[in-house]
Amino acid sequence: MKKLILLLIIFTINHSFSQIINGTIISSEDNSPIQYAKIGFDNIEKGTFSDEKGNFSIDLSNIDSNSILKIEIAGFETYKISVMNLKQTNSSKIILNPKITEIQEVSILNKKYIEKNLGFTSKSKKIHLDYLPRNSPTALKKYSKEELDKPQVEIAVPIQAKSKSKIIKININFAKFNISTPIPARFIIYSELDGKPDKIINSEDIIFLVNNENIKENVLSLNISDKNIWFKDKIFVSFQPLDRNFSGNFWLSAGLLGNTFIRSYVENWKKLPGGIVPAINIDVKSEK
């Protein structure tokens, strides 16, 4: 009887450990690691990111075996696998295939373009969204441990152009900025479907550093004209810091009466309560 109990305990422990999956995400094109890939599920707010070397670890405890794990990043086809198959696979490598996109030739002959700024330009210091490091006293009081274990939320704002436009710069207005170490962050451009963010438009990840050097008069401007991103009608531009372990804090200026959407990993988008919309806007060249 004692032996049976011991075997059951060992089985339970091994089964528990088996729920944690470790792996590396690489490109099928050149076997290079893919950093900051988003890993998660459509209907569950649980997931992780790959690190700078493409490595990741995810706890699948209490996740239904039939659930579909999804990996998403700009420039690559979305990867999907059932939790059951992921647990059964012997390989620690997940290979993503580059997304084949048709590059539209844009003729600028005999066309006139005008420069515009589109989006939200509030410089309010009273209405804002705060970003706090994981271990700050304020964050520890304000958020639960479960919330602090998640990454900073990805926040997407709608922007609309009546004519075909090329994105030149993405801008963010800060109500407050006080950090001592640079923070990696990401912009993603999404198409729109049923009023929400849908497919990734940019063909490569837009990673940059948020630091004192690239913020002038409380505005961060990132030139992405070389990404050749064109759009018409409505898109969503998202912002997400990729590290919660920084020193200091910062606030995004914001306004009201907007339809902003948030998520942590790849789960379904949720509307940000209160109609708050952060001051994210873009400089474009639009067909006249």
C-alpha positions as CSV (number, residue, x, y, z in Angstrom):
1,M,0.0,0.0,0.0
2,K,2.8,2.4,0.9
3,K,4.5,1.6,-2.4
4,L,1.3,2.3,-4.3
5,I,0.9,5.7,-2.6
6,L,4.5,6.5,-3.3
7,L,4.0,5.7,-7.0
8,L,0.9,7.9,-7.1
9,I,2.8,10.8,-5.6
10,I,5.7,10.4,-8.1
11,F,3.2,10.1,-11.0
12,T,1.4,13.3,-9.8
13,I,4.7,15.2,-9.5
14,N,5.9,14.1,-12.9
15,H,2.5,14.9,-14.4
16,S,2.6,18.3,-12.9
17,F,6.1,19.1,-14.2
18,S,5.1,17.8,-17.6
19,Q,2.6,20.7,-18.0
20,I,5.5,23.2,-18.4
21,I,6.7,23.3,-22.0
22,N,10.0,24.8,-22.9
23,G,11.1,25.5,-26.5
24,T,12.7,27.8,-29.0
25,I,10.9,29.6,-31.9
26,I,13.0,29.8,-35.1
27,S,12.5,30.9,-38.7
28,S,12.3,28.3,-41.4
29,E,14.1,30.6,-43.7
30,D,17.5,30.8,-42.0
31,N,17.0,29.0,-38.6
32,S,17.4,32.3,-36.8
33,P,15.7,32.7,-33.4
34,I,12.5,34.8,-33.4
35,Q,12.3,37.2,-30.5
36,Y,9.2,38.6,-28.8
37,A,6.8,36.2,-30.6
38,K,3.4,36.3,-28.8
39,I,2.2,32.9,-27.6
40,G,-1.2,32.2,-26.2
41,F,-4.9,31.2,-26.9
42,D,-7.9,32.9,-28.5
43,N,-10.2,32.5,-25.6
44,I,-7.9,32.4,-22.6
45,E,-5.9,35.3,-21.2
46,K,-2.8,33.2,-20.6
47,G,0.5,33.1,-22.5
48,T,4.0,34.3,-22.8
49,F,6.6,35.9,-25.2
50,S,9.7,34.4,-26.6
51,D,12.9,36.1,-25.3
52,E,15.7,37.7,-27.3
53,K,17.1,34.2,-28.2
54,G,13.7,32.9,-29.2
55,N,13.3,30.8,-26.1
56,F,10.0,30.5,-24.2
57,S,8.4,28.6,-21.3
58,I,4.7,28.2,-20.9
59,D,2.7,26.5,-18.1
60,L,-0.2,24.5,-19.6
61,S,-1.6,23.4,-16.3
62,N,-5.4,23.5,-16.3
63,I,-5.5,24.1,-20.0
64,D,-7.9,21.8,-21.9
65,S,-6.0,19.4,-24.2
66,N,-8.2,20.4,-27.1
67,S,-7.4,24.1,-26.8
68,I,-5.3,25.6,-29.6
69,L,-2.1,27.3,-28.8
70,K,-1.3,30.2,-31.2
71,I,2.0,31.9,-32.0
72,E,1.8,35.3,-33.7
73,I,4.3,37.8,-34.9
74,A,4.6,40.2,-37.8
75,G,6.3,38.8,-40.9
76,F,5.4,35.1,-40.2
77,E,2.4,32.9,-40.7
78,T,0.4,32.3,-37.6
79,Y,1.3,29.0,-36.0
80,K,-1.4,26.9,-34.4
81,I,-1.1,23.6,-32.6
82,S,-3.4,21.7,-30.1
83,V,-2.2,21.5,-26.5
84,M,-2.4,17.8,-26.8
85,N,-0.1,17.7,-29.8
86,L,2.3,20.2,-28.2
87,K,2.7,18.0,-25.1
88,Q,3.3,14.9,-27.2
89,T,5.9,16.3,-29.6
90,N,9.5,15.4,-28.9
91,S,10.9,18.5,-30.5
92,S,11.7,21.6,-28.5
93,K,11.8,23.8,-31.6
94,I,8.8,25.5,-33.2
95,I,9.4,26.6,-36.8
96,L,7.6,29.5,-38.2
97,N,7.2,30.1,-41.9
98,P,7.7,33.6,-43.3
99,K,4.5,35.2,-44.6
100,I,4.5,35.7,-48.3
101,T,3.1,39.1,-49.1
102,E,2.4,40.6,-52.5
103,I,4.3,43.9,-52.6
104,Q,2.0,46.4,-54.4
105,E,3.9,48.7,-56.8
106,V,2.9,52.2,-55.9
107,S,3.3,54.6,-58.8
108,I,4.0,58.2,-57.7
109,L,4.0,59.6,-61.2
110,N,1.4,62.3,-61.9
111,K,0.1,61.8,-58.3
112,K,0.0,64.5,-55.7
113,Y,0.4,63.7,-52.0
114,I,-0.3,65.8,-49.0
115,E,1.1,65.4,-45.5
116,K,-1.4,64.7,-42.7
117,N,-1.5,63.8,-39.1
118,L,-4.1,61.2,-38.2
119,G,-5.2,59.8,-34.8
120,F,-5.3,61.1,-31.3
121,T,-3.1,64.1,-30.2
122,S,-4.2,64.8,-26.6
123,K,-1.4,66.3,-24.4
124,S,-3.5,66.0,-21.3
125,K,-1.7,65.4,-18.0
126,K,-4.9,64.8,-16.1
127,I,-6.3,62.1,-18.3
128,H,-3.6,59.4,-18.8
129,L,-2.7,55.7,-18.8
130,D,0.0,54.8,-16.4
131,Y,2.8,52.3,-16.9
132,L,4.4,51.0,-13.8
133,P,7.3,48.5,-13.2
134,R,6.3,45.1,-11.7
135,N,8.0,45.7,-8.4
136,S,7.1,49.3,-7.7
137,P,5.3,50.0,-4.4
138,T,2.4,51.6,-6.3
139,A,2.0,48.6,-8.6
140,L,2.1,46.1,-5.7
141,K,-0.7,48.0,-4.0
142,K,-2.8,48.5,-7.2
143,Y,-2.5,45.2,-8.9
144,S,-2.8,41.5,-7.9
145,K,0.2,39.1,-8.3
146,E,-1.6,37.5,-11.2
147,E,-2.0,40.8,-13.0
148,L,1.7,41.7,-12.4
149,D,2.8,38.4,-13.8
150,K,1.3,39.4,-17.1
151,P,3.1,41.7,-19.6
152,Q,2.1,45.3,-20.0
153,V,-1.1,45.3,-22.1
154,E,-1.1,45.8,-25.8
155,I,-3.3,48.8,-26.5
156,A,-4.7,49.5,-30.0
157,V,-6.3,52.7,-31.2
158,P,-8.3,53.2,-34.4
159,I,-7.1,55.5,-37.1
160,Q,-8.8,56.2,-40.4
161,A,-7.8,57.7,-43.8
162,K,-10.2,58.6,-46.6
163,S,-7.6,58.1,-49.3
164,K,-4.6,55.8,-49.9
165,S,-1.9,56.7,-47.4
166,K,1.6,55.8,-46.5
167,I,2.7,55.8,-42.8
168,I,5.7,57.9,-42.3
169,K,5.9,58.2,-38.5
170,I,4.1,56.8,-35.4
171,N,3.9,59.3,-32.5
172,I,3.0,58.9,-28.8
173,N,2.4,61.8,-26.4
174,F,3.5,61.3,-22.8
175,A,2.0,63.1,-19.9
176,K,4.9,62.0,-17.7
177,F,8.2,60.1,-18.5
178,N,10.6,59.1,-15.7
179,I,12.7,56.0,-16.4
180,S,16.4,55.4,-16.0
181,T,16.8,52.4,-18.3
182,P,15.6,51.9,-21.9
183,I,12.5,49.7,-22.4
184,P,12.0,47.6,-25.5
185,A,8.5,48.2,-27.0
186,R,6.6,47.3,-30.1
187,F,4.2,48.9,-32.6
188,I,1.9,46.7,-34.7
189,I,-0.4,47.9,-37.5
190,Y,-3.7,45.9,-37.8
191,S,-6.4,45.8,-40.3
192,E,-10.0,46.3,-39.1
193,L,-12.8,43.8,-38.9
194,D,-16.2,44.4,-37.2
195,G,-14.8,47.4,-35.5
196,K,-11.8,45.5,-33.9
197,P,-8.2,44.9,-34.7
198,D,-7.8,41.9,-37.1
199,K,-4.8,40.9,-39.3
200,I,-1.2,42.3,-38.9
201,I,-0.4,44.6,-41.8
202,N,3.3,45.3,-41.2
203,S,5.5,42.7,-42.8
204,E,8.2,42.9,-40.1
205,D,8.2,43.5,-36.4
206,I,8.6,47.1,-35.4
207,I,10.7,47.0,-32.2
208,F,12.3,50.1,-30.7
209,L,13.5,51.4,-27.4
210,V,11.6,53.8,-25.2
211,N,14.2,56.1,-23.5
212,N,15.0,59.7,-22.8
213,E,17.0,60.1,-26.0
214,N,14.1,59.5,-28.4
215,I,11.5,61.5,-26.5
216,K,11.4,65.2,-27.3
217,E,9.1,67.6,-25.5
218,N,7.2,64.6,-24.2
219,V,6.6,63.1,-27.7
220,L,8.1,59.9,-29.1
221,S,8.3,59.8,-32.9
222,L,9.4,56.7,-34.7
223,N,10.1,57.0,-38.5
224,I,8.9,53.9,-40.2
225,S,8.8,55.2,-43.8
226,D,11.2,52.5,-44.9
227,K,8.5,49.8,-43.9
228,N,6.4,50.9,-46.9
229,I,3.1,50.5,-45.1
230,W,0.1,51.7,-47.1
231,F,-3.5,51.7,-46.1
232,K,-7.0,53.1,-46.8
233,D,-10.0,53.3,-44.5
234,K,-9.6,52.1,-40.9
235,I,-6.6,50.5,-39.3
236,F,-5.5,50.0,-35.7
237,V,-2.1,51.1,-34.3
238,S,-1.0,49.2,-31.2
239,F,1.7,49.9,-28.6
240,Q,3.1,47.5,-26.1
241,P,6.1,47.8,-23.8
242,L,8.0,44.4,-23.7
243,D,9.5,44.6,-20.3
244,R,7.9,45.3,-16.9
245,N,11.2,45.2,-14.9
246,F,12.3,48.8,-15.3
247,S,13.0,51.6,-12.9
248,G,10.7,54.6,-12.9
249,N,7.3,55.1,-14.5
250,F,5.6,56.8,-17.4
251,W,2.1,58.0,-18.4
252,L,0.6,58.2,-21.9
253,S,-1.6,61.3,-22.4
254,A,-5.2,60.3,-23.2
255,G,-8.6,61.6,-24.1
256,L,-12.2,60.4,-23.9
257,L,-14.9,59.1,-26.2
258,G,-12.8,56.6,-28.1
259,N,-12.9,52.9,-28.9
260,T,-9.6,51.5,-27.7
261,F,-8.9,47.8,-27.5
262,I,-6.5,45.9,-25.2
263,R,-5.1,42.4,-24.7
264,S,-2.0,40.8,-23.1
265,Y,-1.1,38.0,-25.5
266,V,-3.2,36.8,-28.5
267,E,-6.5,36.4,-26.8
268,N,-9.6,38.1,-28.1
269,W,-9.5,41.9,-27.9
270,K,-11.5,43.7,-25.1
271,K,-12.6,47.3,-25.2
272,L,-10.8,49.6,-22.8
273,P,-13.4,50.8,-20.2
274,G,-14.4,54.4,-19.9
275,G,-13.9,55.4,-23.5
276,I,-10.3,56.3,-22.8
277,V,-8.1,56.6,-25.8
278,P,-4.3,57.1,-25.6
279,A,-2.6,59.8,-27.6
280,I,-1.2,57.7,-30.5
281,N,-1.2,59.3,-33.9
282,I,0.6,58.9,-37.2
283,D,2.1,61.2,-39.9
284,V,1.2,60.1,-43.4
285,K,1.4,61.0,-47.0
286,S,-2.0,60.7,-48.6
287,E,-3.1,60.8,-52.2
288,K,-4.7,64.1,-52.9
